Amino acid sequence: MVPDRLDTLPRHRRALIAAIDWPRLADPEARRLRELGFDEGVRVEVLHRASIGGGPIACRIGRMTVALRRAVAASIHVAPLAG
């Protein structure tokens, strides 16, 4: 099964981070993701998308809610969890 990207994951569907395309991200963005705990095997859930097409995506990682730019979310590959 090919993983989805975080920017296309349906709202309120939990997933595991399968991979992050680190070279696609600028150094400050990659550093921020690592500091926030984004890494392979971590659970993530999309909570909200901005109503304007290119706006940020709010997601839950652990007990935190984090807003990500769509371009950053597109570099995070996820595997949806069953149920």
C-alpha positions as CSV (number, residue, x, y, z in Angstrom):
1,M,0.0,0.0,0.0
2,V,1.4,3.4,-1.0
3,P,1.2,5.9,1.9
4,D,-0.9,9.0,1.6
5,R,0.4,12.5,2.3
6,L,-0.6,14.4,5.4
7,D,-2.1,17.2,3.3
8,T,-4.6,14.7,1.7
9,L,-5.4,12.7,4.8
10,P,-9.2,13.1,5.7
11,R,-10.1,15.1,8.8
12,H,-10.2,13.1,12.0
13,R,-8.6,10.0,10.5
14,R,-5.6,8.9,12.5
15,A,-2.4,7.7,10.8
16,L,1.2,6.8,11.4
17,I,3.9,8.9,9.9
18,A,5.5,6.5,7.3
19,A,8.2,8.8,6.0
20,I,9.2,12.5,5.9
21,D,10.8,13.9,2.8
22,W,13.5,15.8,4.7
23,P,15.4,17.0,1.6
24,R,12.2,18.7,0.4
25,L,12.1,20.9,3.5
26,A,14.1,24.0,4.3
27,D,16.4,23.5,7.3
28,P,14.3,25.7,9.7
29,E,11.2,23.7,8.7
30,A,12.9,20.4,9.2
31,R,14.3,21.4,12.5
32,R,10.9,22.6,13.7
33,L,9.3,19.4,12.8
34,R,11.9,17.4,14.6
35,E,11.6,19.6,17.7
36,L,7.8,19.1,17.7
37,G,8.2,15.3,17.5
38,F,7.5,14.6,13.9
39,D,9.2,11.3,13.0
40,E,8.5,7.9,11.4
41,G,6.1,5.8,13.5
42,V,4.5,8.7,15.3
43,R,0.7,9.0,15.3
44,V,-0.9,12.0,13.7
45,E,-4.4,13.2,13.0
46,V,-5.7,16.1,10.8
47,L,-8.1,18.2,12.9
48,H,-8.9,21.2,10.6
49,R,-8.0,22.7,7.2
50,A,-8.3,26.4,6.5
51,S,-11.3,27.1,4.3
52,I,-9.1,28.9,1.8
53,G,-7.4,26.3,-0.4
54,G,-3.8,27.0,0.4
55,G,-4.2,27.7,4.1
56,P,-2.6,25.8,7.0
57,I,-3.6,22.4,8.3
58,A,-4.1,21.9,12.0
59,C,-3.0,18.4,13.2
60,R,-2.6,16.6,16.4
61,I,0.6,14.9,17.3
62,G,0.7,13.4,20.7
63,R,-1.2,15.9,22.9
64,M,-0.2,18.9,20.9
65,T,-2.1,20.7,18.1
66,V,0.2,22.0,15.5
67,A,-0.5,24.2,12.4
68,L,1.5,23.3,9.3
69,R,1.8,24.9,5.9
70,R,0.3,22.7,3.2
71,A,3.7,22.4,1.5
72,V,5.2,21.1,4.7
73,A,2.3,18.7,5.2
74,A,2.8,17.4,1.7
75,S,6.3,16.3,2.6
76,I,4.9,14.0,5.4
77,H,3.8,10.6,4.1
78,V,1.3,8.7,6.3
79,A,-0.2,5.3,6.6
80,P,-3.8,5.4,7.8
81,L,-4.6,3.4,10.9
82,A,-7.5,0.9,10.8
83,G,-10.6,1.9,12.7
